[in-house]
Amino acid sequence: MRRRRRTIAGITAVVAVGAMLTSVPITASAAPAVGPIAINEVESSDGDPGDWVELMNTGDVAIDLGGYEVRDDKDRDAYVIPAGTVAEPGEFVVIDQVDGGVGGFDFGLGSADEVRLFDAGGAMVDAYAWDGHAAETYGRCPDGTGEFQPTESATKGAPNDCRVQVRINEVASSGGEPGDWVEFINVGDMTIDLGGFVFLDDRDDHRYALPAGSVIEPGGFFVLDEAEFGFGLGSADMARLHTPEGETVDEVTWNAHGNPTLGRCPDGEGTFGDTAAATKGAPNDCVLAPGATAVVVNEAESSGGIPGDWVELFNTGDSDVDLSGWVVRDDNDTRESVIPDGTVIEAGGYFIVEESALGFGLGANDMARLFTPDDTLVSELAWSGHAATSFGRCPNGTGEGVVQTSVTKGAENDCGAPVRINEVESSGGDPGDWVELANVGTDPVDVSGFVVRDDDDDHTYEIPGDTTIAPGGYLVIDDVDLGFGLGGNDQVRLWDAAGALLDEVSWSSHASTTLARCPDGTGPFAESLAPTKGGPNSCEGDLEIGPWPGPDTVEFGDAAGTFDGDLSGLDYDESRGILWAVVNGTGALWALEQDDTVWTPAAGWESGKQVRFADGAGVPDAEGVSVGPDGQLYIGVERDGDASGVSRNTVLQVDPDASGNELIATNEWNLNSVLPATGANSGVEAVEWVPADAAAGLVDESGAAYDAANSPGALPGVFFVGVEATGQVTALALSPDGTADVIATIDPGMGGVMALDYDSVLDVLWVVCDEACDGLAAQLALGMPDAAITYVARPGDMDNVANEGFATSPQSFCVDGLRPVWYADDNNTDGHSIRVGALACEASTPPVTTPPITTPPSTDPGDDAMGGVDAGAGADAAGDDGSGDDGSGDDGSGSEGSGDDGSGEAGRDGLAVTDGGLLPFGVVAALLLTGAAVLLARRRSV
């Protein structure tokens, strides 16, 4: 448990009188050249009441700190120390982060951050940077002059706790090689010279002073042999390490010889016990609980899991193992989940730790680790980048971690080649029967030597050498190559070159079209809507995705480095001329004004403002923002950062015109009781307010058309929230008393929803997914029966980035028939969090047609395959499926209101293009500059 201190608000000065804690110099650490005022200790996480910075006057005269500035790693975050703040000689001055309106600096300190101190003339006096939160704090050892290191405990306003980070780690008191020995470990981050330190057993006259140059590196080991210290260790004895001044650094006592040695488990911090083997000068070989080595981290889902992320454990042994008290961590030692008492994993069985039990989510570059109750590492599984499926061991339980061919939660890992039978034509094909294989993986697969059979083992076709299938690609094998036809009651089976069965499908009668996996490549088999030989399957319920209804070009909408990442929600406020943005994790709200062609923080919002829950506490994980009917802001939240493992789906009402750097919610709606249960990090991702008249066509829970009169007393209009775990959008009536009633739940069918925005020009609700859905967006026409949905791809020139925010501009932004839209990239790709694209200024009437289903040309081994074929990703078909320059959208028909004379692309709702569908840079610049002019005309203080 961390040491808690009395709350010290604002700036506190404490004079150091005498030595409050033993301070031991670490002689191998060169003291940096700091002036009389030095940064002495830094708290960047879990402080009291928040983050804080401690300064120290190391000189012999008082110094007026008025006008000095404290900054983090960004120059926009600066705190000016008030005039009259005087640091006496040897005095500590503490500056707190603002908490509840009280404190000093109003910015937080991150896990990879820096504190810098500038004098009143602007010269940098001192600085310290770190790349991860300290378990306690970072402090200078010795105070004021030494190098920074993790402290043993926080000592806010007092001398730093600089105990030497050396522990006795292993002892051989009998049968050692060549005799008795003792091993030390450096558990700190600084190199230490043990010269002058004293080693003793249980007798004070048995003393050995270590010579100068006895250096121990961070995480390193140092061994003293009996021949050096000159006395033996008994069966009932002790080992002690003292500083040159006689202070005890560490000691251990035993009543019997170790078998074979006594050691700490885990190294440097655990209790002493018998080891499994002597490991002189190396990490200890710890005795594990019975069956512990049989349990492994076997599979992990870090993105898109149901209901959230999860970790799978597998017992590879033949005995049950009690997991009570075992611990699961990711790559951060401060995040852990303790498995409940009474949890047993059966022999050969699986155990799933869901995100709700973990209390944290898994990242794209992360790991899952399993520890026994004594904190001994048992197993770990690491990955780089989210897997399209999951990440697991191959072979199951014993192999290295790889991207799985399919998710196998709670079952044996899918370690076969990622090739599947994808579509089968058994009657009336062109030119005859055929079998289509698909590569559902992320790398090319060499299928040379793979074998295809029907239900007769004598009917065998071996795929020729030098045949590969590209990622996402297809390989079609016709009956003339197979050498056999397919019957009405038959099957197709696929083996890899080593003879392992990869896939099979059976049927009892011919399909009227074809048998196909739905969804393509991964789903179960069903009758297709139409054959799609060599292309994506045509399935009932498939989304018909059109091109982006505007130019393909996108540009950056912020200056590089404006944000550090985690920008999540956007909404444009026409009355204020402000683009509102929220940052998840920190719960910061930003007011952005357009400066020339980029969005920059408005005056007074240079560091954003901290949003709090209605009780004034917590760190809302703000995911979405919307301007409401009253000019107030409504912020969608999925959890409290101070309790990040607990779901707290909430909408907060915030007054952006309130004074101060903290915005305490003026109202709060807890949605956990009206939304499906979700993981803590997969709840509310977006919120958007829509006027009541625009939602008139919405069908409510009773099946009737939405009527505002059915929600008496509620705020005007409808509030929509998007839920990540379900991919659904829920329409709500929010009442001033904090109650929320569900009007309707809409499933856009995209599998994920990360942003919402009401487009007043097109009169649609945009639903936007992130990179998990390739940037897919949907337009929900709420004013039409059953909220008709149109799906569109992301702009053609925009990379598949983690867009978690989306906002459209009003008609007043129109330039040359186009108006901007803005995206918020959670990952801050290329140093930018905001991107700008464009839509048409006017809505056009879409033609009432049934989109044609095209049959792409096949990728057929035929003659070419017999000599080796590289089956690609269906490129030949792409030009005919509406995605290319000559795609199906270019039907020459035009449409009313589209400005098309019948010779070009068909008009669609919100579609406006120049020749070739690309937005020239000049138009982008004009859009941005005109938008700035509109904002200048509308801007008022916020």
Residue pairs with C-beta under 8 A, 6 or more apart in sequence:
2 46
2 136
2 153
2 154
3 136
3 153
3 154
4 48
5 48
5 154
5 156
5 157
6 48
7 48
7 49
8 52
8 94
8 96
8 156
8 157
9 49
9 96
9 99
9 102
9 103
10 95
10 96
10 102
10 103
10 104
11 81
11 82
11 85
11 93
11 94
11 95
11 96
11 104
12 93
12 94
12 96
12 157
13 85
13 86
13 87
13 88
13 91
13 92
13 93
13 94
14 91
14 92
14 93
14 94
14 157
14 158
15 88
15 90
15 91
15 92
16 56
16 90
16 91
16 92
16 143
16 158
16 159
19 159
20 155
20 158
20 159
21 155
21 158
21 159
21 160
21 161
21 162
21 163
22 162
22 163
22 247
23 141
23 142
23 143
23 159
23 160
23 162
24 141
24 162
24 163
24 164
24 243
24 245
24 247
24 249
25 141
25 142
25 146
26 141
26 146
26 147
26 149
26 162
26 164
26 190
26 192
26 193
27 192
27 193
27 195
28 190
28 191
28 192
28 193
28 215
29 141
29 146
29 147
29 149
29 190
29 191
29 192
30 147
31 145
31 146
31 147
32 147
34 58
34 125
34 126
34 144
34 145
35 58
35 59
35 125
35 126
36 57
36 58
36 59
36 61
36 63
37 55
37 56
37 57
37 58
37 59
37 63
37 65
37 68
37 87
37 117
37 119
37 125
37 126
38 55
38 56
38 58
38 125
38 126
38 140
38 144
38 145
39 53
39 54
39 55
39 115
39 117
39 126
39 127
39 128
39 140
40 54
40 55
40 56
40 92
40 139
40 140
40 143
40 144
40 160
41 53
41 54
41 137
41 138
41 139
41 140
41 151
41 154
41 155
41 156
41 160
42 52
42 53
42 54
42 109
42 115
42 128
42 130
42 134
42 137
42 138
42 139
42 148
43 51
43 52
43 53
43 109
43 137
43 154
43 156
44 51
44 108
44 109
44 110
44 111
44 113
44 130
44 133
44 134
44 138
45 51
45 109
45 111
45 133
45 134
45 334
46 133
47 97
47 137
47 154
47 156
48 154
48 156
49 96
49 97
49 99
49 100
49 103
50 96
50 97
50 98
50 99
50 103
50 108
51 96
51 97
51 108
51 109
52 94
52 95
52 96
52 97
52 156
53 70
53 94
53 95
53 105
53 109
53 115
54 92
54 93
54 94
54 95
54 139
54 156
54 157
55 65
55 87
55 92
55 93
55 94
55 95
55 117
56 87
56 90
56 91
56 92
56 93
56 140
56 143
56 144
57 63
57 87
57 88
57 89
57 90
57 91
57 93
58 90
58 143
58 144
58 145
59 89
60 89
61 89
62 86
62 87
62 88
62 89
63 86
63 87
64 83
64 84
64 85
64 86
65 81
65 85
65 86
65 87
65 93
66 81
66 82
66 83
66 84
66 85
66 120
67 80
67 81
67 83
67 119
67 120
68 80
68 81
68 117
68 118
68 119
68 120
68 125
69 78
69 79
69 80
69 81
69 117
69 118
69 122
70 78
70 79
70 81
70 95
70 104
70 105
70 115
70 116
70 117
70 118
71 77
71 78
71 79
71 115
71 116
71 118
72 107
72 109
72 110
72 113
72 114
72 115
72 116
73 110
73 113
73 114
73 116
73 129
74 107
74 561
74 564
76 601
76 606
76 607
77 105
77 107
77 606
77 607
79 95
79 104
79 105
79 106
79 107
81 95
81 104
85 93
87 93
92 157
92 158
94 156
94 157
95 104
95 105
96 102
96 103
96 104
96 105
97 103
97 104
97 105
97 106
97 107
97 108
97 109
98 104
98 105
98 106
98 610
98 661
98 662
100 616
100 662
101 660
101 662
106 607
106 610
106 661
106 662
107 607
108 586
109 115
110 564
111 131
111 132
111 133
112 130
112 131
112 132
113 129
113 130
114 127
114 128
114 129
114 130
115 127
115 128
115 129
116 124
116 126
116 127
117 124
117 125
117 126
117 127
118 124
118 125
119 125
128 138
128 148
130 138
130 148
133 334
134 150
134 151
135 150
135 333
135 334
136 150
136 151
136 152
136 153
136 154
136 161
137 150
137 151
137 154
137 155
138 148
138 149
138 150
138 151
139 148
139 149
139 151
139 155
139 160
139 161
139 162
140 146
140 147
140 148
140 160
141 147
141 148
141 149
141 151
141 160
141 162
141 190
142 160
142 162
143 159
143 160
143 162
146 162
147 190
149 162
149 165
149 188
149 189
149 190
150 165
150 188
150 189
151 160
151 161
151 162
152 161
152 162
152 163
153 161
154 161
155 161
163 249
164 188
164 192
164 243
164 249
165 186
165 187
165 188
165 189
165 190
165 192
166 184
166 185
166 186
166 187
166 188
166 192
166 194
166 216
166 241
166 249
166 250
167 184
167 185
167 187
167 250
167 264
167 268
167 269
168 182
168 183
168 184
168 239
168 241
168 250
168 251
168 252
168 264
169 183
169 184
169 185
169 221
169 263
169 264
169 267
169 268
169 284
170 182
170 183
170 261
170 262
170 263
170 264
170 275
170 278
170 279
170 280
170 284
171 181
171 182
171 183
171 233
171 239
171 252
171 254
171 258
171 261
171 262
171 263
171 272
172 180
172 181
172 182
172 233
172 258
172 260
172 261
172 278
172 280
173 180
173 232
173 233
173 234
173 235
173 237
173 254
173 257
173 258
173 262
174 180
174 233
174 235
174 257
174 258
175 257
175 260
176 226
176 261
176 278
176 280
177 278
177 280
178 225
178 226
178 227
179 225
179 226
179 227
179 232
180 225
180 226
180 232
180 233
181 223
181 224
181 225
181 226
181 280
182 199
182 223
182 224
182 229
182 233
182 239
183 221
183 222
183 223
183 280
183 281
184 194
184 216
184 221
184 222
184 223
184 224
184 241
185 216
185 219
185 220
185 221
185 222
185 264
185 267
185 268
186 192
186 216
186 217
186 218
186 219
186 220
186 221
186 222
187 219
187 268
187 269
188 218
189 218
190 218
191 215
191 216
191 217
191 218
192 215
192 216
193 212
193 213
193 214
193 215
194 210
194 214
194 215
194 216
194 222
195 210
195 211
195 212
195 213
195 214
196 209
196 210
196 212
196 243
196 244
197 209
197 210
197 214
197 241
197 242
197 243
197 244
197 249
198 207
198 208
198 209
198 210
198 241
198 242
198 243
198 244
198 246
199 207
199 208
199 210
199 224
199 229
199 239
199 240
199 241
200 206
200 207
200 208
200 239
200 240
200 241
200 242
201 231
201 233
201 234
201 237
201 238
201 239
201 240
202 234
202 237
202 238
202 253
206 229
206 231
208 224
208 228
208 229
208 230
208 231
210 224
214 222
215 222
216 222
221 281
221 282
223 280
223 281
226 232
226 233
233 239
235 254
235 255
235 256
235 257
236 254
236 255
236 256
237 253
237 254
238 251
238 252
238 253
238 254
239 251
239 252
240 248
240 250
240 251
241 248
241 249
241 250
241 251
242 248
242 249
243 249
252 262
252 272
254 262
254 272
258 274
258 275
259 274
260 274
260 275
260 277
260 278
261 274
261 275
261 278
261 279
262 272
262 273
262 274
262 275
263 272
263 273
263 275
263 279
263 284
263 285
263 286
264 270
264 271
264 272
264 284
265 271
265 273
265 275
265 284
265 286
265 287
265 374
265 375
265 376
266 284
266 286
266 374
266 375
266 376
266 377
267 283
267 284
269 375
270 286
270 374
270 375
270 376
271 374
273 287
274 287
275 284
275 285
275 286
275 287
276 285
276 286
276 287
276 288
277 285
278 285
279 285
286 374
286 376
288 372
288 376
288 378
289 321
289 322
289 372
289 373
290 319
290 321
291 315
291 317
291 319
291 320
291 321
292 321
292 372
292 376
292 378
293 317
293 378
294 315
294 316
294 317
294 319
294 321
295 313
295 314
295 315
295 316
295 317
295 321
295 323
295 345
295 370
295 378
295 379
296 313
296 314
296 316
296 370
296 378
296 379
296 381
296 393
296 397
296 398
297 311
297 312
297 313
297 368
297 369
297 370
297 379
297 380
297 381
298 312
298 313
298 314
298 350
298 381
298 392
298 393
298 396
298 397
298 413
299 311
299 312
299 314
299 381
299 390
299 391
299 392
299 393
299 404
299 408
299 409
299 413
300 309
300 310
300 311
300 312
300 362
300 368
300 381
300 383
300 390
300 391
300 392
301 309
301 310
301 362
301 387
301 390
301 391
301 407
301 409
302 309
302 361
302 362
302 363
302 364
302 366
302 383
302 386
302 387
302 391
303 309
303 362
303 364
303 386
303 387
303 772
304 386
304 751
304 752
304 772
305 355
305 390
305 409
305 679
306 725
307 354
307 355
307 356
307 677
307 678
307 679
307 682
307 725
308 354
308 355
308 356
308 361
308 678
308 679
308 680
308 681
308 682
308 725
309 354
309 355
309 358
309 361
309 362
309 679
309 681
309 682
310 352
310 353
310 354
310 355
310 358
310 409
311 328
311 352
311 353
311 358
311 362
311 368
312 350
312 351
312 352
312 353
312 392
312 409
312 410
313 323
313 345
313 350
313 351
313 352
313 353
313 370
314 349
314 350
314 351
314 393
314 396
314 397
315 321
315 345
315 346
315 347
315 348
315 349
315 350
315 351
316 348
316 397
316 398
317 347
318 347
318 348
319 347
320 344
320 345
320 346
320 347
321 344
321 345
322 343
322 344
323 339
323 343
323 344
323 345
323 351
324 339
324 340
324 341
324 342
324 343
324 373
325 338
325 339
325 341
325 372
325 373
326 338
326 339
326 343
326 370
326 371
326 372
326 373
326 378
327 336
327 337
327 338
327 339
327 370
327 371
327 372
327 373
327 375
328 336
328 337
328 339
328 353
328 358
328 368
328 369
328 370
328 371
329 335
329 336
329 337
329 368
329 369
329 371
330 360
330 362
330 363
330 366
330 367
330 368
330 369
331 363
331 366
331 367
331 369
331 382
335 359
335 360
337 353
337 357
337 358
337 359
337 360
337 645
339 353
343 351
345 351
350 410
350 411
352 409
352 410
354 679
355 361
355 362
355 679
355 680
355 681
355 682
356 645
356 647
356 679
356 680
358 645
359 644
359 645
359 646
359 680
360 644
360 645
360 680
360 681
361 679
361 680
361 681
361 682
362 368
364 384
364 385
364 386
365 383
365 384
365 385
366 382
366 383
367 380
367 381
367 382
367 383
368 380
368 381
369 377
369 379
369 380
370 377
370 378
370 379
370 380
371 377
371 378
372 378
381 391
381 392
381 393
381 401
382 401
383 391
383 401
386 772
387 403
387 404
388 403
388 442
389 403
389 404
389 405
389 406
389 407
389 414
390 403
390 404
390 407
390 408
390 409
391 401
391 402
391 403
391 404
392 401
392 402
392 404
392 408
392 413
392 414
392 415
393 399
393 400
393 401
393 402
393 413
394 400
394 401
394 402
394 404
394 413
394 415
395 413
395 415
396 412
396 413
396 415
397 413
399 415
402 415
403 441
403 442
404 413
404 414
404 415
405 414
405 415
405 416
405 417
405 418
405 440
405 441
406 414
406 440
406 522
407 414
408 414
416 496
416 500
416 502
417 441
417 445
417 447
417 450
417 496
417 502
418 439
418 440
418 441
418 442
418 445
419 437
419 438
419 439
419 440
419 441
419 445
419 447
419 450
419 469
419 494
419 496
419 502
419 503
420 437
420 438
420 440
420 494
420 502
420 503
420 517
420 521
420 522
421 435
421 436
421 437
421 492
421 494
421 503
421 504
421 505
421 517
422 436
422 437
422 438
422 474
422 516
422 517
422 520
422 521
422 537
423 435
423 436
423 514
423 515
423 516
423 517
423 528
423 531
423 532
423 533
423 537
424 434
424 435
424 436
424 486
424 492
424 505
424 507
424 511
424 514
424 515
424 516
424 525
425 433
425 434
425 435
425 486
425 514
425 531
425 533
426 433
426 485
426 486
426 487
426 488
426 490
426 507
426 510
426 511
426 515
427 433
427 486
427 488
427 510
427 511
428 510
429 479
429 514
429 531
429 533
430 533
431 478
431 480
432 478
432 479
432 480
432 485
433 478
433 479
433 482
433 485
433 486
434 476
434 477
434 478
434 479
434 533
434 858
434 860
435 452
435 476
435 477
435 482
435 486
435 492
436 474
436 475
436 476
436 477
436 533
436 534
437 447
437 469
437 474
437 475
437 476
437 477
437 494
438 469
438 472
438 473
438 474
438 475
438 517
438 520
438 521
439 445
439 469
439 470
439 471
439 472
439 473
439 474
440 472
440 521
440 522
441 471
442 471
443 471
444 468
444 469
444 470
444 471
445 468
445 469
446 467
446 468
447 463
447 467
447 468
447 469
447 475
448 463
448 464
448 465
448 466
448 467
448 468
448 497
449 462
449 463
449 465
449 496
449 497
450 462
450 463
450 494
450 495
450 496
450 497
450 502
451 460
451 461
451 462
451 463
451 494
451 495
451 497
452 460
452 461
452 463
452 477
452 482
452 492
452 493
452 494
453 459
453 460
453 461
453 492
453 493
453 495
454 484
454 486
454 487
454 490
454 491
454 492
454 493
455 487
455 490
455 491
455 506
456 484
459 482
459 483
459 484
461 477
461 481
461 482
461 483
461 484
463 475
463 477
463 861
463 865
464 861
464 865
464 866
464 867
464 868
464 869
465 868
466 867
466 868
466 869
467 475
467 861
467 865
467 868
467 869
467 870
467 871
468 869
468 870
468 871
469 475
469 871
470 870
470 871
470 872
470 873
471 873
472 873
472 874
473 859
473 871
473 872
473 873
473 874
474 534
474 535
474 859
474 871
474 873
474 874
475 859
475 861
475 865
475 869
475 871
476 533
476 534
476 858
476 859
476 860
476 861
477 860
477 861
477 865
478 860
478 861
478 862
479 485
479 486
480 862
481 861
481 862
481 865
481 866
486 492
488 507
488 508
488 509
488 510
489 507
489 508
489 509
490 506
490 507
491 504
491 505
491 506
491 507
492 504
492 505
493 501
493 503
493 504
494 501
494 502
494 503
494 504
495 501
495 502
496 502
505 515
505 525
507 515
507 525
511 527
511 528
512 527
513 527
513 528
513 529
513 530
513 531
514 527
514 528
514 531
514 532
515 525
515 526
515 527
515 528
516 525
516 526
516 527
516 528
516 532
516 537
516 538
516 539
517 523
517 524
517 525
517 537
518 524
518 525
518 526
518 528
518 537
518 539
518 540
518 541
518 542
519 537
519 539
519 542
520 536
520 537
520 539
521 537
523 539
526 539
526 540
528 537
528 538
528 539
529 538
529 539
529 540
529 542
529 853
530 538
530 853
530 855
531 538
531 855
532 538
532 855
532 856
533 855
533 856
533 857
533 858
533 860
534 856
534 857
534 858
534 859
534 860
534 874
534 876
534 877
535 855
535 856
535 874
535 877
535 881
536 874
538 853
541 749
543 749
543 750
543 776
543 791
544 791
544 851
545 776
545 791
545 792
545 793
546 790
546 791
546 792
546 793
546 882
546 889
546 908
547 792
547 793
547 796
547 882
547 883
547 887
547 889
547 917
548 792
548 793
548 794
548 795
548 796
548 837
549 792
549 839
549 840
549 908
549 909
549 910
549 911
549 912
550 795
550 818
550 821
550 837
550 838
550 839
550 840
550 910
550 911
550 912
550 913
550 919
551 795
551 818
551 837
551 838
551 912
551 913
551 914
551 917
551 918
551 919
551 923
552 795
552 796
552 797
552 798
552 917
552 918
552 919
553 795
553 797
553 837
553 838
553 918
553 919
553 920
553 921
553 924
554 795
554 797
554 798
554 823
554 835
554 836
554 837
555 597
555 835
555 836
555 921
555 924
555 928
556 598
556 830
556 832
556 834
556 835
556 836
557 597
557 598
557 599
557 822
557 823
557 832
557 834
557 835
557 836
557 928
558 598
558 599
558 600
558 832
558 833
558 834
559 598
559 600
560 830
560 831
560 832
561 831
562 598
562 599
562 600
562 601
562 832
562 833
562 834
563 583
563 828
563 833
564 828
565 826
565 827
565 828
565 833
566 583
566 584
566 585
566 586
566 826
566 828
567 581
567 582
567 583
567 804
567 805
567 824
567 825
567 826
567 828
567 833
567 834
568 582
568 583
568 584
568 622
568 623
568 624
568 685
568 804
568 805
568 824
568 826
569 580
569 581
569 582
569 622
569 623
569 624
569 625
569 635
569 636
569 686
569 687
569 755
569 804
569 805
569 824
570 579
570 580
570 581
570 625
570 755
570 757
570 805
570 806
570 807
570 822
570 823
570 824
570 834
571 579
571 580
571 625
571 626
571 627
571 633
571 688
571 757
571 807
572 578
572 579
572 580
572 627
572 807
572 808
572 809
572 810
572 822
573 579
573 580
573 627
574 810
574 812
574 938
575 627
575 631
575 938
576 591
576 938
576 939
576 940
576 942
577 593
577 934
577 935
577 936
577 937
577 938
577 939
577 940
578 591
578 592
578 593
578 602
578 939
578 942
579 591
579 592
579 593
579 594
579 599
579 807
579 822
580 589
580 590
580 591
580 592
580 625
580 627
580 633
580 656
581 589
581 590
581 592
581 625
581 805
581 824
581 834
582 588
582 589
582 590
582 611
582 622
582 623
582 624
582 625
582 635
582 805
583 590
583 608
583 622
584 621
584 622
584 623
584 804
584 826
585 619
585 621
585 641
586 608
586 610
586 619
586 641
587 610
587 611
587 612
587 618
587 619
587 620
587 621
587 622
587 637
587 641
588 607
588 608
588 609
588 610
588 611
588 622
589 608
589 609
589 610
589 611
589 622
589 625
589 633
589 635
589 654
589 656
589 663
590 601
590 605
590 608
590 609
591 601
591 602
591 604
591 605
591 656
591 942
592 599
592 600
592 601
592 602
592 605
593 599
593 600
593 601
593 602
593 935
593 939
594 600
594 928
594 931
594 932
594 935
595 932
596 928
596 929
596 932
597 925
597 928
597 929
597 932
598 834
598 928
599 822
599 834
601 607
601 608
602 942
603 941
604 942
605 942
607 661
609 660
609 661
609 662
609 663
610 619
610 661
610 662
610 663
611 620
611 622
611 635
611 652
611 654
611 662
611 663
611 665
612 618
612 620
612 662
612 663
612 664
612 665
613 620
613 640
613 650
613 652
613 664
613 665
613 668
614 652
614 664
614 665
614 666
614 667
614 668
616 664
617 642
618 640
618 641
618 642
618 643
619 640
619 641
619 642
620 635
620 637
620 640
620 641
620 650
620 652
621 637
621 638
621 639
621 640
621 641
621 644
621 681
622 635
622 636
622 637
623 636
623 637
623 638
623 684
623 685
623 686
623 804
624 635
624 636
624 684
624 685
624 686
624 687
624 688
624 721
624 722
624 755
624 756
624 805
625 633
625 634
625 635
625 636
625 687
626 633
626 634
626 636
626 687
626 688
626 689
626 719
626 756
627 633
627 634
627 689
628 634
628 653
628 689
628 715
628 717
628 719
629 689
629 691
629 715
629 716
629 717
630 715
632 653
632 654
632 655
632 656
632 666
633 653
633 654
633 655
633 656
634 651
634 652
634 653
634 654
634 687
634 689
634 719
635 651
635 652
635 654
635 665
635 687
636 650
636 651
636 684
636 685
636 686
636 687
636 721
636 722
637 648
637 649
637 650
637 651
637 652
637 684
638 647
638 648
638 649
638 650
638 678
638 680
638 681
638 682
638 683
638 684
638 685
638 724
639 646
639 647
639 648
639 680
639 681
639 683
640 646
640 648
644 680
644 681
645 680
646 680
647 672
647 677
647 678
647 679
647 680
647 683
648 670
648 672
648 680
648 683
649 670
649 671
649 672
649 675
649 678
649 683
649 684
649 721
649 723
650 668
650 669
650 670
650 671
650 684
651 668
651 669
651 671
651 684
651 687
651 719
651 721
651 732
651 734
651 740
652 665
652 667
652 668
652 669
653 665
653 666
653 667
653 668
654 663
654 665
654 666
655 663
655 666
656 663
656 942
657 942
658 664
667 736
667 738
668 738
669 732
669 734
669 738
669 739
669 740
670 738
670 740
671 684
671 721
671 732
671 740
674 730
674 732
674 740
674 741
674 742
675 683
675 684
675 721
675 723
675 730
676 723
676 725
676 726
676 728
678 723
678 724
678 725
678 726
679 725
682 723
682 724
682 725
683 723
683 724
683 725
684 721
684 722
684 723
684 724
685 722
685 723
685 724
685 753
685 754
685 755
685 804
686 720
686 721
686 722
686 753
686 754
686 755
686 756
687 719
687 720
687 721
687 722
687 756
688 719
688 720
688 756
688 757
688 758
688 765
689 717
689 718
689 719
689 720
689 758
690 717
690 718
690 719
690 720
690 758
690 765
690 782
691 716
691 717
691 758
692 706
692 708
692 716
692 717
692 718
694 758
694 760
694 763
694 782
694 783
695 706
695 717
695 718
695 731
695 782
695 783
696 705
696 706
696 782
696 783
697 705
697 706
697 781
697 782
697 783
697 784
697 785
697 786
697 787
698 705
698 706
698 718
698 731
698 743
698 744
698 782
698 787
699 705
699 706
699 744
699 785
699 786
699 787
700 706
700 707
700 710
700 731
700 743
700 744
701 742
701 743
701 744
701 745
706 718
706 731
706 743
706 744
708 714
708 716
708 717
711 733
711 735
711 741
711 743
713 735
713 736
713 737
714 733
714 734
714 735
714 741
715 733
715 734
715 735
715 736
718 731
718 732
718 733
718 743
719 731
719 732
719 733
719 734
720 729
720 730
720 731
720 732
720 756
720 765
721 729
721 730
721 732
721 756
722 728
722 729
722 753
722 754
722 755
722 756
722 767
723 729
723 730
723 753
724 752
724 753
724 754
726 747
727 747
727 748
727 749
727 750
727 751
727 752
727 753
728 745
728 746
728 747
728 748
728 753
729 745
729 746
729 747
729 748
729 753
729 756
729 765
729 767
729 780
730 742
730 744
730 745
730 746
731 742
731 743
731 744
731 745
731 746
732 740
732 741
732 742
732 743
733 740
733 741
733 743
734 740
735 741
746 780
746 787
748 767
748 778
748 780
748 789
749 778
749 789
750 767
750 769
750 773
750 776
750 778
750 791
751 769
751 772
751 773
752 769
752 770
752 772
752 773
753 767
753 768
753 769
754 768
754 769
754 770
754 803
754 804
754 805
755 766
755 767
755 768
755 803
755 804
755 805
755 806
755 824
756 765
756 766
756 767
756 768
756 806
757 765
757 766
757 768
757 806
757 807
757 808
758 764
758 765
758 766
759 765
759 766
759 779
759 808
759 839
759 910
760 808
760 810
760 811
761 808
761 810
761 811
761 819
761 839
761 841
761 842
761 843
761 910
762 779
762 808
762 839
762 843
762 909
762 910
763 781
763 782
763 783
763 843
764 779
764 780
764 781
764 782
764 790
764 909
764 910
765 779
765 780
765 782
765 787
766 777
766 778
766 779
766 780
766 806
766 808
767 777
767 778
767 779
767 780
768 775
768 776
768 777
768 778
768 803
768 806
769 775
769 776
769 777
770 801
770 802
770 803
770 804
770 826
771 800
771 801
771 802
771 803
774 793
774 794
774 800
775 793
775 794
775 798
775 800
775 801
775 803
776 791
776 792
776 793
776 794
777 791
777 792
777 793
777 794
777 806
778 789
778 790
778 791
778 792
779 789
779 790
779 791
779 792
779 909
779 910
780 787
780 788
780 789
781 787
781 788
781 789
781 790
781 909
790 846
790 908
790 909
793 883
794 800
794 803
795 837
796 917
797 918
798 823
798 835
798 837
799 829
801 823
801 825
801 827
801 829
801 835
802 825
802 826
802 827
802 829
803 823
803 824
803 825
803 826
803 835
804 824
804 825
804 826
805 822
805 823
805 824
806 821
806 822
806 823
806 824
807 821
807 822
808 819
808 821
808 839
809 819
809 820
809 821
809 822
809 931
810 819
811 819
811 841
812 934
813 819
813 820
813 927
813 930
813 931
813 934
814 841
815 923
815 926
815 927
815 930
815 931
816 923
816 926
817 840
817 841
817 842
817 899
817 912
818 838
818 839
818 840
818 841
818 912
818 919
818 923
818 927
819 838
819 839
819 840
819 841
819 927
820 836
820 837
820 838
820 839
820 927
820 928
820 931
821 836
821 837
821 838
821 839
822 834
822 835
822 836
822 837
823 834
823 835
823 836
823 837
824 833
824 834
825 832
825 833
825 834
825 835
826 833
836 924
836 927
836 928
838 912
838 919
838 923
838 924
838 927
839 910
839 912
840 910
840 911
840 912
841 912
842 897
842 912
843 897
843 909
843 910
844 895
844 896
844 897
844 898
844 899
844 907
844 908
844 909
844 910
844 911
845 895
845 896
845 897
845 907
845 909
846 895
846 907
846 908
846 909
847 893
847 895
847 906
847 907
847 908
851 882
851 888
852 888
854 877
854 880
854 881
854 882
854 888
856 874
856 876
856 877
856 878
856 880
856 881
857 876
857 877
857 880
859 869
859 871
859 872
859 874
859 876
861 869
861 871
878 884
879 885
879 886
879 887
880 886
880 887
880 888
881 887
881 888
882 888
882 889
885 916
885 917
889 905
889 906
889 908
890 904
890 905
890 906
891 906
892 902
892 903
892 904
892 906
893 902
893 906
894 900
894 901
894 902
894 903
894 904
894 906
894 907
895 906
895 907
895 908
896 907
897 907
898 906
898 907
898 908
898 911
899 907
899 912
900 906
900 907
905 911
905 913
905 917
914 920
914 923
